[in-house]
Amino acid sequence: MRKNITSLFNIVSTFGLFTVLAIHFMFIADLNRQTQPVNLIDILFEDAGYAVLFHFLLVLMVAVTISLIFREIWNRLIVDVFSLRSITFNEAYALCFLLTSVVLI
């Protein structure tokens, strides 16, 4: 029986990681910051809700792009060098997201 990584698994794991990162940020954020915004996102989005949505979409776009690149590298190089099977986009996304979450947390 072959166990596939599905899109639903990727959606749930993405939501779970963003939840953990949001909780982590709440504990380390300096809420009494009295300085002016120092980055472009703070300048463009005065409302915190829009900034969070922008960060979410930005990370999601980067994750999809990196997953597509990782899948192509795996299927074109790793498969030939090590005689392994090709991977799907869902598997590439899950691997990239797992590695990203290990690095970030």
C-alpha positions in Angstrom: 0.0 0.0 0.0 1.5 3.3 -1.1 0.9 6.2 1.3 0.5 9.5 -0.6 0.9 13.0 0.8 -2.2 14.8 -0.1 -3.1 18.5 -0.6 -5.3 18.3 2.6 -2.2 17.2 4.6 -0.2 20.1 3.2 -3.0 22.6 4.0 -3.3 21.4 7.6 0.4 21.3 8.1 0.8 24.8 6.7 -2.0 26.1 9.0 -0.4 24.4 11.9 3.0 25.9 11.3 1.6 29.4 10.9 -0.3 28.9 14.2 2.8 27.9 16.0 4.8 30.8 14.5 2.1 33.3 15.5 2.1 32.0 19.1 5.9 32.1 19.1 5.9 35.6 17.8 3.4 36.7 20.5 5.8 35.6 23.2 8.9 37.3 21.7 7.4 40.5 20.3 8.1 43.8 21.9 4.7 45.3 22.2 5.9 48.5 23.8 8.0 49.5 20.8 8.0 53.3 20.6 10.2 53.7 17.5 9.1 54.4 14.0 8.6 51.6 11.5 11.9 50.3 10.2 10.9 48.0 7.4 8.9 48.4 4.2 6.0 46.2 5.4 5.5 48.3 8.5 5.4 51.5 6.3 3.1 50.1 3.7 0.6 48.4 6.1 -0.3 50.5 9.1 -3.1 48.0 10.0 -1.7 44.8 11.6 -4.3 42.6 10.0 -3.1 43.6 6.5 0.5 43.1 7.5 -0.3 39.6 8.8 -2.2 38.7 5.6 0.7 40.0 3.5 3.2 37.9 5.4 1.0 34.8 5.1 0.7 35.3 1.3 4.4 36.0 1.0 5.5 32.9 2.8 2.9 30.8 0.9 4.2 32.1 -2.5 7.8 31.4 -1.4 6.9 27.9 -0.2 5.2 27.1 -3.5 8.1 28.5 -5.6 10.7 26.6 -3.6 8.7 23.4 -3.8 8.5 23.6 -7.5 12.2 24.2 -7.8 12.9 21.4 -5.3 10.7 19.0 -7.3 12.4 19.8 -10.5 15.9 19.4 -9.0 14.9 16.1 -7.4 13.2 14.7 -10.6 16.0 15.8 -12.9 19.1 15.2 -10.8 18.6 13.1 -7.6 16.5 10.5 -9.5 19.3 9.9 -12.0 22.2 10.0 -9.6 20.8 7.8 -6.9 18.2 5.8 -8.8 15.3 7.0 -6.6 11.7 7.5 -7.7 10.3 10.8 -8.8 8.3 12.9 -6.4 5.1 14.9 -6.8 4.5 18.5 -6.0 2.7 17.5 -2.7 5.7 15.5 -1.6 8.1 18.3 -2.5 5.9 20.9 -0.6 5.8 18.7 2.5 9.6 18.2 2.5 10.3 21.9 1.9 7.8 22.9 4.6 9.2 20.4 7.1 12.8 21.6 6.5 11.6 25.2 6.7 9.8 24.6 10.0 12.8 22.9 11.5 15.0 25.8 10.5 12.6 28.5 11.8 11.7 27.0 15.1 
